[in-house]
Amino acid sequence: MTTKRGLGRYRKYLPLYLMLLPGIIYLIINNYMPMAGLFLAFKKVNYSLGLLQSPWCGLNNFVFLFKTKDAFIIFRNTILYNVAFIVLGTILSIFVAVALDNVRRKILRNGLQTFILIPFLLSTVIISYIVFAFLSPSTGFINKSILPLLGIDPISWYNKAQYWPVILTVVFLWMSFGYSSILYYSTLIGVDKTYYEAAVLDGCGIWGQIRHITLPALKPTIITLVLLSVGRICYSDFGLFYQIPQNSGLLFSTTNTIDTYVYRGLMELNDIGRSTAAGFLQSVLGFACVFLANLAVSKLDKDSALF
């Protein structure tokens, strides 16, 4: 009798399990099955011997990332860009989400959501052409239309590394803020509007409402998204740092990251072991960052921690 009740309970939720199945299959294929190849990070792969018979090399593949003369540059760029992306992206996304929540006309609100989400859905290749249309030395909109109005000579953007921290940050924010802001906005939809009405009756202004109602309501979502971003602080958007600058060697001091450096090394050396080691190291560092960030959050507000 107990067995039948247990089977009946599972049968009740069978449609939900079936909906969950594609996601589980994707995670297994995309995230768990590749973990079987982590042993390659400790091997010097020799194609003539095969993957299993190739000699072990200990931690030599990991040392490759730190002994290179560009080690400081690639780690500095990867981490500092991600810190800027997290801070500025969070602020911009919250600002846009609050603005959307204050749009009363449903048609306009839905149209704005679609409009700000378009850059997130575009391919990086398309984004690179859009950026080139603005920055082209000979036909770019900025050199041909904006700089002459300001009395400034045309700039060879793809040869001047000092401009690219700002350019890449602006492009990343434009590409990503739409998706993040909609996540924050979906949280604000669930906030009881009577709180705002009561605040207005008590004489609370717009900034007071944001401080005492909006931000506390967004707090769990902010912490979750920031922790997820911190977990990828040692990764970089390959398309953003490789495709957008068009792989220009003169920009490497400000556009070279761990991912692009390893890719360029693989194109020249074709070394699978070093590539695997880089991915393994990024995963370990990402886990450490998430663990430490979550530990800090749990000390400040235990209910907001992920685990």
C-alpha positions as CSV (number, residue, x, y, z in Angstrom):
1,M,0.0,0.0,0.0
2,T,2.8,2.3,0.9
3,T,4.6,1.6,-2.4
4,K,1.5,2.4,-4.4
5,R,1.1,5.7,-2.6
6,G,4.8,6.5,-3.3
7,L,4.4,5.7,-7.0
8,G,1.2,7.8,-7.1
9,R,3.0,10.7,-5.7
10,Y,5.8,10.5,-8.3
11,R,3.2,10.0,-11.1
12,K,1.5,13.2,-10.0
13,Y,4.7,15.2,-10.7
14,L,5.7,13.2,-13.8
15,P,4.9,16.2,-16.2
16,L,7.3,18.4,-14.1
17,Y,10.0,15.7,-14.3
18,L,9.6,15.5,-18.0
19,M,10.0,19.3,-18.3
20,L,13.1,19.1,-16.2
21,L,14.6,16.2,-18.3
22,P,16.0,18.4,-21.2
23,G,17.8,20.7,-18.8
24,I,19.3,17.7,-16.9
25,I,20.5,16.1,-20.2
26,Y,22.1,19.4,-21.3
27,L,23.9,19.8,-18.0
28,I,25.2,16.2,-18.1
29,I,26.4,16.6,-21.7
30,N,27.7,20.1,-21.5
31,N,29.0,20.3,-17.9
32,Y,29.7,16.9,-16.5
33,M,30.8,14.7,-19.4
34,P,33.7,17.1,-20.3
35,M,35.1,16.7,-16.7
36,A,36.3,13.2,-17.8
37,G,39.0,15.0,-19.8
38,L,40.5,16.9,-16.8
39,F,43.4,14.4,-16.7
40,L,44.7,16.1,-19.9
41,A,45.7,19.1,-17.8
42,F,48.4,17.0,-16.2
43,K,49.7,15.4,-19.5
44,K,51.9,16.5,-22.3
45,V,49.7,15.4,-25.2
46,N,51.5,13.5,-27.9
47,Y,49.2,12.8,-30.8
48,S,51.3,9.9,-32.1
49,L,51.0,8.1,-28.7
50,G,47.3,9.0,-28.1
51,L,45.7,10.7,-25.2
52,L,45.9,7.9,-22.7
53,Q,49.5,6.9,-23.5
54,S,50.9,10.5,-23.5
55,P,53.4,11.1,-20.7
56,W,52.4,12.8,-17.5
57,C,53.9,16.2,-16.9
58,G,52.7,17.1,-13.4
59,L,51.9,20.8,-13.0
60,N,54.0,22.0,-15.9
61,N,50.9,23.0,-17.9
62,F,49.7,25.2,-15.0
63,V,53.1,26.8,-14.7
64,F,52.8,27.9,-18.4
65,L,50.2,30.5,-17.4
66,F,52.4,32.0,-14.7
67,K,55.9,31.9,-16.3
68,T,55.0,33.8,-19.4
69,K,56.0,37.4,-19.6
70,D,52.4,38.3,-20.2
71,A,51.1,36.6,-17.1
72,F,50.6,39.8,-15.1
73,I,48.8,41.5,-18.0
74,I,46.3,38.7,-18.8
75,F,45.4,38.2,-15.1
76,R,45.1,41.9,-14.5
77,N,42.9,42.5,-17.5
78,T,40.7,39.5,-16.8
79,I,40.0,40.4,-13.2
80,L,39.8,44.2,-13.4
81,Y,37.5,44.1,-16.4
82,N,35.2,41.6,-14.6
83,V,35.1,43.7,-11.5
84,A,34.2,46.8,-13.6
85,F,31.5,44.8,-15.4
86,I,30.0,43.5,-12.2
87,V,29.8,46.9,-10.4
88,L,28.8,49.0,-13.4
89,G,26.5,46.3,-14.8
90,T,24.6,45.9,-11.5
91,I,24.1,49.6,-11.1
92,L,22.9,50.1,-14.6
93,S,20.6,47.1,-14.6
94,I,19.0,48.1,-11.3
95,F,18.5,51.7,-12.6
96,V,16.8,50.4,-15.8
97,A,14.7,47.9,-13.9
98,V,13.4,50.7,-11.6
99,A,12.7,52.9,-14.6
100,L,10.8,50.1,-16.3
101,D,8.8,49.5,-13.1
102,N,7.7,53.2,-13.2
103,V,6.4,53.0,-16.8
104,R,2.7,52.8,-16.5
105,R,1.6,52.2,-20.1
106,K,1.8,48.4,-20.7
107,I,2.5,48.7,-24.5
108,L,5.4,51.1,-23.9
109,R,6.8,49.0,-21.2
110,N,6.7,45.8,-23.3
111,G,8.3,47.7,-26.2
112,L,11.1,49.0,-24.0
113,Q,11.8,45.5,-22.7
114,T,12.1,44.1,-26.2
115,F,14.3,47.0,-27.3
116,I,16.8,46.8,-24.5
117,L,17.0,43.0,-24.9
118,I,18.0,43.1,-28.6
119,P,21.8,43.6,-28.1
120,F,21.9,40.6,-25.7
121,L,20.5,38.4,-28.5
122,L,22.8,39.6,-31.2
123,S,25.9,37.6,-32.2
124,T,29.3,39.0,-31.2
125,V,30.2,39.0,-34.9
126,I,27.3,41.4,-35.6
127,I,28.3,43.5,-32.6
128,S,31.9,43.7,-33.9
129,Y,30.6,45.1,-37.2
130,I,28.4,47.7,-35.4
131,V,31.4,48.8,-33.3
132,F,33.6,48.9,-36.5
133,A,31.0,51.2,-38.1
134,F,31.5,53.6,-35.3
135,L,35.3,53.3,-34.9
136,S,36.6,52.7,-38.5
137,P,39.5,55.0,-39.1
138,S,38.4,55.9,-42.6
139,T,34.6,55.7,-42.6
140,G,33.6,55.4,-38.9
141,F,30.8,57.6,-37.6
142,I,32.9,59.0,-34.8
143,N,35.8,60.0,-37.0
144,K,33.7,61.4,-39.8
145,S,30.8,63.0,-37.8
146,I,31.5,63.6,-34.2
147,L,35.2,64.4,-33.9
148,P,35.2,67.1,-36.7
149,L,32.4,68.9,-34.8
150,L,34.7,69.0,-31.8
151,G,37.7,70.1,-33.7
152,I,39.6,66.8,-33.0
153,D,41.7,65.0,-35.6
154,P,40.6,61.4,-36.5
155,I,41.8,58.7,-34.2
156,S,43.1,55.3,-35.2
157,W,41.0,53.5,-32.7
158,Y,42.4,50.0,-33.5
159,N,45.9,51.2,-33.0
160,K,45.5,53.0,-29.7
161,A,45.3,50.7,-26.7
162,Q,44.5,53.4,-24.1
163,Y,40.9,53.9,-25.4
164,W,39.9,50.2,-25.2
165,P,39.2,49.8,-21.5
166,V,36.4,52.4,-21.9
167,I,35.2,51.0,-25.3
168,L,35.0,47.4,-24.1
169,T,33.2,48.4,-20.9
170,V,30.6,50.4,-22.8
171,V,30.1,47.6,-25.4
172,F,29.7,45.0,-22.7
173,L,27.2,47.1,-20.7
174,W,25.2,47.7,-23.9
175,M,25.2,44.0,-24.7
176,S,24.3,42.7,-21.3
177,F,22.3,45.2,-19.3
178,G,19.0,44.4,-21.0
179,Y,18.9,40.8,-19.8
180,S,20.0,41.6,-16.2
181,S,17.6,44.5,-15.9
182,I,14.7,42.3,-17.0
183,L,15.7,39.8,-14.2
184,Y,15.6,42.6,-11.7
185,Y,12.4,43.9,-13.1
186,S,10.8,40.5,-12.8
187,T,11.5,40.7,-9.1
188,L,10.0,44.2,-8.8
189,I,6.8,43.0,-10.4
190,G,6.1,40.8,-7.3
191,V,6.5,43.7,-4.9
192,D,3.2,44.8,-3.4
193,K,2.4,48.3,-4.8
194,T,0.6,49.2,-1.6
195,Y,4.0,49.7,0.0
196,Y,4.7,52.5,-2.3
197,E,1.3,54.0,-1.8
198,A,1.8,53.9,2.0
199,A,5.2,55.5,1.6
200,V,3.7,58.4,-0.5
201,L,1.1,59.0,2.2
202,D,3.9,59.2,4.7
203,G,5.6,61.8,2.7
204,C,8.4,59.6,1.3
205,G,10.0,60.8,-1.9
206,I,11.1,58.7,-4.9
207,W,14.6,58.2,-3.5
208,G,13.2,57.2,-0.1
209,Q,11.0,54.6,-1.8
210,I,13.9,53.2,-3.7
211,R,16.1,53.0,-0.6
212,H,13.5,51.5,1.8
213,I,11.3,49.4,-0.6
214,T,12.9,48.8,-3.9
215,L,16.5,47.9,-2.9
216,P,15.5,45.6,0.0
217,A,13.1,43.8,-2.4
218,L,15.9,43.4,-4.9
219,K,18.5,42.4,-2.4
220,P,18.2,38.5,-2.8
221,T,18.3,38.9,-6.6
222,I,21.3,41.2,-6.5
223,I,23.3,38.9,-4.2
224,T,22.5,35.8,-6.4
225,L,23.4,37.5,-9.7
226,V,26.6,39.0,-8.2
227,L,27.7,35.7,-6.7
228,L,27.2,34.0,-10.1
229,S,29.2,36.8,-11.7
230,V,32.0,36.4,-9.1
231,G,32.2,32.7,-10.0
232,R,33.2,33.7,-13.5
233,I,35.6,36.5,-12.5
234,C,38.6,34.6,-14.0
235,Y,36.8,34.0,-17.3
236,S,36.3,36.6,-20.1
237,D,33.8,36.9,-22.9
238,F,36.0,35.6,-25.7
239,G,34.0,37.3,-28.5
240,L,34.2,40.7,-26.7
241,F,38.0,40.6,-26.2
242,Y,38.9,38.9,-29.4
243,Q,36.3,39.7,-32.1
244,I,35.5,43.3,-31.1
245,P,39.1,44.6,-31.1
246,Q,39.6,42.5,-34.3
247,N,42.6,40.7,-32.8
248,S,44.8,43.8,-33.2
249,G,48.2,43.1,-31.8
250,L,48.7,46.8,-30.9
251,L,45.8,46.5,-28.4
252,F,47.0,43.4,-26.5
253,S,48.1,45.4,-23.4
254,T,44.4,46.2,-22.7
255,T,42.5,43.5,-24.5
256,N,44.5,40.4,-23.8
257,T,42.9,38.1,-21.2
258,I,43.4,34.5,-20.1
259,D,41.0,33.1,-22.6
260,T,42.3,35.0,-25.6
261,Y,45.9,34.4,-24.6
262,V,45.4,30.6,-24.4
263,Y,43.5,30.6,-27.7
264,R,46.3,32.4,-29.4
265,G,48.8,30.0,-27.9
266,L,46.8,27.0,-29.0
267,M,46.6,28.4,-32.6
268,E,50.4,28.5,-32.6
269,L,51.4,25.5,-30.4
270,N,48.3,23.3,-30.7
271,D,48.8,22.2,-27.1
272,I,45.6,20.6,-25.6
273,G,47.2,20.1,-22.2
274,R,47.8,23.7,-21.6
275,S,44.3,24.6,-22.7
276,T,42.8,22.1,-20.4
277,A,45.0,23.3,-17.5
278,A,43.8,26.9,-18.1
279,G,40.2,25.9,-18.0
280,F,40.8,23.8,-14.9
281,L,42.5,26.6,-13.1
282,Q,39.8,29.1,-14.0
283,S,37.1,26.7,-12.7
284,V,39.0,26.2,-9.4
285,L,39.6,29.9,-8.9
286,G,36.0,30.6,-9.8
287,F,34.8,28.1,-7.2
288,A,37.1,29.7,-4.6
289,C,35.8,33.2,-5.4
290,V,32.1,32.0,-5.1
291,F,32.9,30.2,-1.8
292,L,34.6,33.1,-0.2
293,A,32.0,35.6,-1.5
294,N,29.2,33.4,-0.2
295,L,31.0,33.1,3.1
296,A,31.2,36.9,3.4
297,V,27.5,37.2,2.6
298,S,26.6,34.6,5.2
299,K,28.5,36.5,7.8
300,L,26.6,39.7,7.0
301,D,23.1,38.2,6.2
302,K,22.8,34.5,6.5
303,D,19.4,34.3,4.8
304,S,20.8,35.9,1.6
305,A,23.6,33.3,1.2
306,L,23.4,30.7,-1.5
307,F,24.6,27.9,0.8
